[in-house]
């Protein structure tokens, strides 16, 4: 697993050279999703992005939500088959 960047990065939102802060909780992933995707926030403009790549996490968030929804549907199907 790759580590978060410890040195300052260029924020994709405001283009400032900042040291991003890790995000602890998000509406889409709770506490787990933000840790899995290394989600960080710019202290200057509050844009959130990947702490590893320095780019948006939008595609990874969509994949995370799709996977979670698929698991819920599969679990619901398996529970309905047991009854």
C-alpha positions as CSV (number, residue, x, y, z in Angstrom):
1,X,0.0,0.0,0.0
2,X,1.4,3.4,-1.0
3,X,1.8,6.1,1.6
4,X,0.4,9.6,1.6
5,X,2.8,12.3,0.4
6,X,4.4,14.0,3.3
7,X,5.8,16.9,1.3
8,X,3.7,19.8,0.0
9,X,1.8,19.2,-3.2
10,X,0.1,21.5,-5.7
11,X,-3.6,21.6,-5.0
12,X,-5.7,20.8,-8.1
13,X,-8.3,23.4,-7.0
14,X,-6.4,26.6,-6.1
15,X,-2.9,25.6,-7.4
16,X,-1.3,26.5,-4.1
17,X,1.7,24.6,-2.8
18,X,0.1,23.1,0.4
19,X,0.5,20.2,2.8
20,X,-2.9,18.5,2.5
21,X,-4.7,17.2,5.6
22,X,-6.2,13.6,5.7
23,X,-10.0,13.4,5.5
24,X,-11.4,11.4,8.4
25,X,-15.0,10.9,7.3
26,X,-17.0,11.3,4.0
27,X,-20.7,10.9,3.1
28,X,-19.8,8.4,0.4
29,X,-17.4,6.2,2.3
30,X,-17.7,6.9,6.0
31,X,-14.4,6.4,7.8
32,X,-13.2,3.4,5.7
33,X,-13.6,4.8,2.2
34,X,-11.5,7.9,2.7
35,X,-8.7,5.8,4.2
36,X,-8.8,3.3,1.3
37,X,-8.6,6.0,-1.3
38,X,-6.1,8.2,0.6
39,X,-8.5,11.2,0.4
40,X,-7.0,14.5,1.6
41,X,-8.2,18.1,1.7
42,X,-6.5,21.3,0.8
43,X,-6.4,23.6,3.9
44,X,-6.5,26.7,1.6
45,X,-9.5,26.0,-0.6
46,X,-11.0,22.8,1.0
47,X,-10.8,20.9,-2.3
48,X,-10.5,17.1,-1.7
49,X,-8.3,14.9,-3.8
50,X,-6.0,11.8,-3.8
51,X,-3.1,12.2,-1.4
52,X,-1.0,9.9,-3.5
53,X,-1.6,11.1,-7.1
54,X,-2.7,14.7,-6.4
55,X,-5.6,14.3,-8.7
56,X,-9.4,14.0,-8.2
57,X,-10.7,10.8,-6.6
58,X,-14.0,11.1,-8.5
59,X,-13.5,7.9,-10.6
60,X,-12.3,5.9,-7.6
61,X,-15.3,7.1,-5.6
62,X,-17.7,6.0,-8.3
63,X,-16.0,2.6,-8.4
64,X,-16.2,2.3,-4.6
65,X,-19.9,3.2,-4.5
66,X,-20.7,0.8,-7.4
67,X,-18.8,-2.0,-5.6
68,X,-20.6,-1.3,-2.4
69,X,-24.0,-1.2,-4.1
70,X,-23.2,-4.5,-5.9
71,X,-22.4,-6.1,-2.6
72,X,-25.6,-4.9,-1.1
73,X,-27.6,-6.3,-4.0
74,X,-25.8,-9.6,-3.9
75,X,-26.3,-9.9,-0.1
76,X,-30.0,-9.1,-0.5
77,X,-30.3,-11.8,-3.2
78,X,-28.5,-14.4,-1.1
79,X,-30.6,-13.6,1.9
80,X,-33.8,-13.9,-0.1
81,X,-32.7,-17.3,-1.4
82,X,-32.2,-18.6,2.1
83,X,-35.8,-17.9,3.1
